[in-house]
Amino acid sequence: MRERATAIVASPFLRFVISGGIAAAVNIVSRIALSQIMPFSAAIVLAYLAGMTTAYILMKLFVFDQSGSSVRQEYIRFGLVNLVSLLQVWLVSVGLARWFFPLINYTWNADTTAHIIGVLSPVVTSYLAHKSFTFARKDGQ
C-alpha cells in the first residue's frame, strides 16, 4: 500500500497533507454530528479524537517510515503532539466562533468556518513534530 501511495505522491509532506485532509474531514463531519447532541466546545474535543485516530492510521500506513517503536509508543507520542495541536485547534475555533466572528458580524456557518480554520492551523508544526518525534527512527535503524 505504501509503495503505491509513494508512487502516486512522492513528497511525504504532500502525503501528510492528504492524510491530514481525510482526517480533518472525519473531524469536521464528526463535530457537526456531535453538535446535535452536545455543546460545540465538547463536540470539538470528541471530534478531534476521531480525526486523530484516523490521522495516526493513515500516516503510519502512507506517510512515515517504520520507526522501530511499538504501535503503543507511537500512538502515545502521536497523542502528545496532538494534545498541543488540540489546544491550538480549540483556541482558534472557539476564539473565531465566539469572539472574532461576532465582532465582525460574520454569521454564515460561523461554527463550521471557525472549526475548519482551527483544524487547518497546526499543519506545518504537526508534520515537523510527527517526523522528528512520533515516527522518528530509533537509533541504529
N, C-alpha and C positions, 0 to 999 in steps of 0.2 A: 504494500500500500504506500509506504513512504517513498519508495523509489519512483512510483508513478506520480506522486504529488511533486516530487523534486523535478521530475522531467517536465511537468506542466508549468510549474512556477519555481524557478531556480533559486530565487532570493529567499533566505529564511525569514527576513523581516516581512516580505510580502505574504508568505505563508502564515506568519504570525498575525498579520492584519486580517487576512481572510478568515482564519480560525477564530480570531477575536470578534470579527464581524458576525459570524454564525453564533458565537456565544453571546454576543451583545443582543442579537435578535431574540434568543431564548430568554435573556434577562428582561428585555423590554416587554415581550409578549406575556411573560410570567407576571411582571409588575402590573400590567393592565388587567389581567385576570384576577390577581390577588387584591387589587384595589377595589374590587367589587365586594370583598368580604372583610377588609381591614383598612386601617388608615394608610395613606400614601407613604408616610415615613417608614412604617413597618414593612409595607409591601416592597419598598426599595431594598431592604435588607434581605428578605427571603428570596426575592427575585435575583439578587446578586449571587446568592449561594447556588441557585440553579445554573446561572450563567457561568459561575466559577468552575463548577464541576464539569460542565460541557467544555469549557476552555482547557482545563487540565487534560482531559482525554484527547481532544483534538491536537493540542500542542505536543503531547507526548508521542502521538502517532505520526504527526505530519511536519513538525517544526524543528524540534531539537534532537540532537544526537543522544544516544543512551548515556546516561550519567554514571552508571555503575551503582547508583543508590537504589534502595528498595522503593517500591511504589509508595509505601507508607512515609518514608523520609521525604520523597519528592512532594507528596501531597501536603505534608505539614509545611514544608518550605513554600510551596505554592500558596497555601493558605496564609502564611505570614506576609508574603508580598501582597497578597490580595486584601489583607486587613488594612494595609496602608492605602491601597487603591480604593477600598470600600469607603474609607474616611473621605478621600478626595471626591469620589462619586457622590456620596451623600451630601457633603458640604456644597458642591457645585449644584446638584439637583435641587436640594431644598432651598439653597440661597437664591437661585434663579426663580424657582416657583413661588416662594413665599415672600421674597424681599424685592428682587430686582424687577421681575416681570410686572408685579403690581405697581411699582414705582413708575414704570414707563407705559402703563396701561396695556400691556401685551396680554391678550386673553385667548387667542386661538390655540387650542390644545396645549395650554401652558404647562401642565404637569408632564405630558409626554415630551414636549420640546425640551423642557428642562432636564428630564431624565436622559434623553438621547445625548444632549451636550455633556451631561455628567458622565455617562458611560464612555464617551469618547475621550474625555480629558486625560486619563492616565496611559495612553497608548505607548508612547516612547519610553517613559520611565518603567513601565511594566515589562516591556521587551528586554530592556537592559538588565533589570533585576532578575528576571527569569533566566536569561542567558548566563549571567555571572553567579547566580545563587541557586535557584531552584534546580536547574538542569546542568549545572557545572559538573564537568567530569571529575571523578575522584582522582587524586594523584596517582600517577603510574599507569593511567589508561589512555 
